[in-house]
């Protein structure tokens, strides 16, 4: 496969739908450098390094009805990106985390997703990832269902969290969650 199957660098108001990204050396879908208000829906990313990776202030994007499975790291990763919506996605059997929200990613909504059988955490808020909401997700058979680490004021509610090594884990000065 390619290095990145689909790469947006400062691209706004675009749509990716109905594609399959497999066996890429890096990301299946990569939104970078202020790629804002895009719609990513009904795609499959598998056997990539990261299924969907969003970084460098890529804000206000919508990810729905995607399947991110069997990737080397995460199914979905948000890094320093805010106000994104992840809805009705499946992140499963990834070698690290299902959904990894990190590096100051704020005000993201994760709802109605299925996050299962990831080697690491199902949903992981890390490093000043504050004011995010995880609601109505099915989180099953991960290391921790939801882990909040060095992050504040996140809401985790109305989820079905079962058969994980730990259900919800809040560590290292994480307050107001």
C-alpha positions in Angstrom: 0.0 0.0 0.0 0.8 3.7 0.0 2.3 5.7 2.8 -1.0 7.4 3.4 -4.1 6.2 1.5 -5.9 9.6 1.8 -4.0 12.7 3.0 -5.5 16.1 3.6 -3.2 19.0 4.4 -5.2 22.2 5.2 -8.2 20.9 3.2 -11.7 22.1 4.3 -15.3 21.1 3.4 -14.5 17.9 1.7 -16.0 14.4 1.9 -14.5 10.9 1.9 -17.1 8.2 1.7 -17.3 4.5 0.7 -13.5 3.9 0.4 -11.4 1.0 1.7 -7.9 1.8 2.9 -5.8 -1.4 3.6 -2.1 -2.2 4.2 -0.8 1.4 4.2 2.6 2.1 5.9 1.1 4.9 7.9 -2.5 6.1 8.0 -5.6 5.0 6.2 -7.0 8.6 6.4 -4.9 11.5 7.6 -6.3 15.0 8.2 -3.5 17.4 9.0 -2.7 21.0 9.5 -6.0 22.7 9.9 -8.1 20.4 7.8 -11.5 21.5 9.1 -15.2 20.7 8.6 -14.7 17.5 6.5 -17.0 14.5 6.5 -15.5 11.0 6.6 -18.2 8.3 6.4 -18.8 4.7 5.5 -15.1 3.8 5.0 -13.0 0.8 6.0 -9.5 1.2 7.3 -7.6 -2.0 8.2 -4.1 -3.2 8.5 -2.8 0.4 8.4 -0.5 1.9 11.0 -3.4 4.1 12.2 -6.8 3.8 10.7 -7.9 7.4 10.9 -5.5 10.1 12.3 -6.4 13.7 12.8 -3.8 16.2 13.9 -2.4 19.7 14.0 -5.6 21.7 14.7 -7.9 19.8 12.4 -11.2 20.8 13.9 -14.9 20.4 13.3 -14.8 17.2 11.3 -17.4 14.5 11.3 -16.6 10.8 11.3 -19.5 8.4 11.0 -20.2 4.8 10.1 -16.6 3.9 9.6 -14.8 0.6 10.4 -11.3 0.9 11.8 -10.0 -2.5 12.5 -6.7 -4.5 12.9 -4.5 -1.5 12.7 -1.0 -1.4 14.2 -1.7 1.4 16.6 -5.2 3.0 16.9 -8.4 2.7 15.1 -9.0 6.5 15.4 -6.5 9.0 16.8 -7.2 12.7 17.5 -4.1 14.7 18.3 -4.3 18.5 19.1 -7.7 18.6 17.3 -11.0 19.8 18.7 -14.7 20.0 18.1 -14.8 16.8 16.1 -17.7 14.3 16.1 -17.2 10.5 16.1 -20.5 8.8 15.7 -21.6 5.2 14.8 -18.0 4.0 14.1 -16.5 0.6 15.0 -12.9 0.5 16.2 -11.9 -3.1 16.9 -9.0 -5.5 17.1 -6.4 -2.7 16.9 -3.0 -3.5 18.4 -3.1 -0.4 20.7 -6.2 1.7 21.4 -9.6 1.8 19.7 -10.0 5.6 20.0 -7.1 7.7 21.3 -7.8 11.4 22.1 -4.6 13.2 23.0 -2.4 16.3 23.1 -4.9 18.9 24.1 -7.8 17.7 21.9 -10.9 19.4 23.4 -14.7 19.4 23.0 -14.9 16.3 20.9 -18.0 14.1 20.9 -17.8 10.3 20.8 -21.2 8.7 20.6 -22.9 5.5 19.6 -19.6 3.9 18.7 -18.6 0.2 19.1 -15.1 -0.1 20.5 -14.1 -3.7 21.1 -11.2 -6.2 21.4 -8.4 -3.6 21.2 -5.1 -4.7 23.0 -4.9 -1.3 24.7 -7.7 0.9 26.0 -11.1 1.2 24.3 -11.4 5.0 24.6 -8.3 6.8 25.9 -8.3 10.5 26.8 -4.6 11.6 27.3 -2.5 14.7 28.0 -4.8 17.7 28.5 -7.6 16.3 26.4 -10.3 18.1 28.2 -14.1 18.7 28.0 -14.7 15.7 25.7 -17.9 13.6 25.8 -18.2 9.8 25.5 -21.9 8.9 25.4 -23.8 5.7 24.4 -20.8 3.8 23.3 -20.4 0.0 23.5 -16.9 -0.6 24.9 -16.1 -4.3 25.3 -13.0 -6.5 25.8 -10.2 -3.9 26.0 -7.5 -3.3 28.6 -9.5 -0.4 30.1 -12.9 0.4 28.7 -12.3 4.1 29.1 -9.0 5.6 30.5 -8.6 9.2 31.4 -5.0 10.2 32.0 -3.7 13.8 32.7 -7.0 15.2 31.4 -9.9 17.1 33.0 -13.6 17.7 32.8 -14.5 14.9 30.4 -18.0 13.3 30.5 -18.4 9.6 30.3 -22.1 8.6 30.5 -24.7 6.1 29.3 -22.0 3.8 27.9 -22.2 0.0 28.0 -18.7 -0.9 29.4 -18.2 -4.6 29.9 -15.7 -7.5 29.9 -12.7 -5.1 30.0 -9.7 -5.7 32.3 -10.7 -2.4 34.0 -14.0 -0.6 33.3 -13.2 3.1 33.7 -9.7 4.2 34.9 -8.9 7.7 35.9 -5.3 8.4 36.8 -2.5 11.0 37.3 -4.1 14.3 38.4 -7.2 13.9 36.2 -9.9 16.0 37.9 -13.5 16.9 37.3 -14.3 13.8 35.2 
